[in-house]
Amino acid sequence: MAGASLLTLLDDIATVLDDVALMTKVAARKTAGVLGDDLALNAQQVSGVRAEREIPVVWGVAKGSFRNKLILVPAAILISVIAPWLISPMLLLGGLFLCFEGAEKILEKLFHHEEHNEEAKVEPEIVDIEQFEKEKIKGAVRTDFILSAEIIVIALGTVQDHPLMTQILVVSLIAIVMTAGVYGLVAGIVKLDDAGLYLVNHSEKETLKHRIGGALVSVAPYLMKALAVIGTIAMFLVGAVL
């Protein structure tokens, strides 16, 4: 009897885990659009930071992002329990916000590009580096809060008809994996040019290592621009689907 109960329990656990794995994949696909923008924005947030301080700044933002998730995930689960009817309006608002943000970026590029360039030229010299880094981190964490909320609401929307335990596991997994993935990639992107310079400086000319280093240095700025474009397109696609 005990053996049969154990087998039933194991079967139930396996079923839940299988369901969680499946829904996590679905949720990951639906949140991928926001992630493109999240990645581009966070990589841009560390611009202007000294090379040796880039990783500490990224780590500071990553810790802030995890704190955001600790607030947002329980709040989202609580909403799904006490007011599940709010999930659809939240998804609609999230979709509208993504489309608005995407349109704003395009209009900004088209009509205010020169103004931003002029502002950048006359930006005063920053004296307090520590305060500058703190402001960078605060700004990035605030931006992350909005994008994290979008990701969690989208993930929750994919599992709103599933049992509570599945919702908790899927949303929590998405929050953890996406945060680790995004900031791991951000750390890699911001150090891409440094890696290229290291290879160039520690290899002979005309060698494969030297060429790879030169390619990394050349590609890094274009990669940032490409991420920004891909992120904007993805925002429209995800917003339209929502």
N, C-alpha and C positions, 0 to 999 in steps of 0.2 A: 504493500500500500504506500509506504513511504517512498519507495523507488519510483512508483508511478507518479506520485505528486511531484517529486524532484524533476522527472522527465517533463511533466506538464509545465512546471515553472521554467525550466531551461528552454522549452519550446516557445513559451510566451516571451521570454527575454530575447530569444533569437528573432522572433517576429517583430518585436518593438525595435530592435537594433537595425533590422533590415529596412523597416519602414523609415527609421530615422536617417539611415544612409541614403535611401532613395530621395526623401524629401530635402535632405541637405544639398544633394546635387541639383535638384530643381531650384531651390532657393538660391544657391550659388550662381546658377545661370541667370536668374532674374536680377540679382544684385550686381552682376558683372559690369553693367553700364555705369552705375554710380561709382564703382571701384576705379574705373578708368579716370574719372574726374578727381576722385579722392587721391589717387596716386600722383596725378599731375600737379594738383594743388599743393600737396604736402612736399613734393620735390621742389616746387618753386618757393615754398615758405623758407627754406634754408638758404636761399640766395642772399649773398652779402655777408654770410657768416665765414669766418676764417676757416681754412681747410682743416686745421687740426681740431676745430670745434664742431665740425659738421656732424659727426657721429654722436657726441654728447647731446647736441640739440635735437637730433632725430630721436634719440633714446628718451629725452625729456618729453617730446611730443607723444611718443608711443605710450609712455606711462600715463599721460593725461588722457589718451584715447582709451586705455583700459579702464580708467576711472569713469569716463563717460559711459562705457558699456555697463559698468556695475550699477549705474543709475538707470540707464535706458532699458536694459533687458528685463529687470523685475517690473519696471513701470509698464512695459509693453505686455508682459504676461498678465499683470493685474488687470489691464484694460480688456484683454481677451477673456478674462474670467467674469468680470463684473459688468462689462459693457462691450460685448463682442461686435455689436452693431456699429461701433465707432471705427472698426478696422477699415471698412470700405471707404468711408469719407476720408480717413487719414491717408489711405492709398491714393485717392483722387487728389487730395491736396498735395501729396508728395509728387504725383505726376505733373500737376500744374506748376509746382515750384521748380521741378527739373526743367520743364519746357521754358519757363520764364527765365531761369538762370542761363540756359543755353542761348536764348534769344538775346539776353543782356550781354553775354560775352561776345556774340557776333557783332552787335551794334557798337559795343565798346571798341572792338578792333577796327570797325569800319570808320567810325566818326571821332573817336577820342585817342587814337593811337599816337598821333603827333603830340597831343597835350601831355600824355604820360611820359613820352620821351623827353619833353622839355622839363617836366617836373623832376625826372630822374637826374637831369644834368645839373639842376640847381639845388638838389637835395643837400642839406648841410652835413658837414662832417660829423660823424658820431664819435663822441668822446668816451662815454661810458659803455664799454663793450659788454660787460656783464648785464647791465640793464637792457641793452639792445637785444641780447640773446633771450632774456626773460620775456621781453615784449614779443619777440618772434614766436616763442613757445606758446605764450598766451593766445596770440592770434591764431596760430595753427590749431590749438586745442579747441578754440571756439568754433572754427570752421569744421573741425572733425566732429563736433557735437551734432551739428546739423546733418552732415553726411552720414554719420553713424545712425542717427534717428531714421533717416530715409532707408538705410540698409536694413535695419531691424524691423521696420514696419513692412517693408517688402517681403522679408523673410517670414515674418509672422503671417502675412497675407497668404502665403503658399500653404500654410499648415493650419489655418484657422478652423478647418473642419475635422481636424485630427484630435486624438486624445491629448489632455493637458500635458502628460509626461513627454509625448512626442514634440509638442510645441516648445517646451522648456529645453529639451535636448537639442533640437534643431537650431533654435534661435541662439542658444549659448554657443554651440559649435561654430555657427556662422560668425558670431561676434569674435570669438577667439581666433579662428583660422584667418578671417579677413584682416584683423588687426595685425597679427604676426606677419601675414603675407605682404600686406601693403607697406608696413614700415621696414620689413626686410628688403623689399624691392627699392624703397626710397633710399635706404642706406647704400644699397648697391649702385643706384643711379648717381647719387651725389658724389660717390667716390670713383665713378667710372673714369673721369678725366685724370684723377690722381693715379689710378692704376695704369692708365696709358702713359703718363709722364714717367712713372717708375720704370716701365718696360723700355721706354725710349732712352732714358738716362743710364740704364744698366744693361745695354746691349750694343753690339757693333752695328754700324750702318749696313743696310742691305740685307740684314738677317731677318728671319721670319718674326722673331720676337720684336724687333725694332718696328717692323711694318705693322704688326698687330697693335703695338703701343700707339703709333701714329694714327691708326684707324680709330682707336678708342677715343683719342683726344679730339679727332675731327667729328666723330659721330655724336658725342655727348650733347652738344647744344641742339643738334637737330632732333635727337631723341626727345628732349624736353618739349620742343615745339610739336613734334608728332603726338606725344602723349596729350598735350593740351587740345589738339584738333580731334583726336580719337575720343577723348573724354567728352568734348562738346557734342559730337555726333551721337555718342552713346546716351547722353542725357536726353536728347530728343527721342531716340528710339525707345528707351525705357519709359520716359514720360508718356509717350503715345500709347504704349502697351497698358500702362496703369490706368 
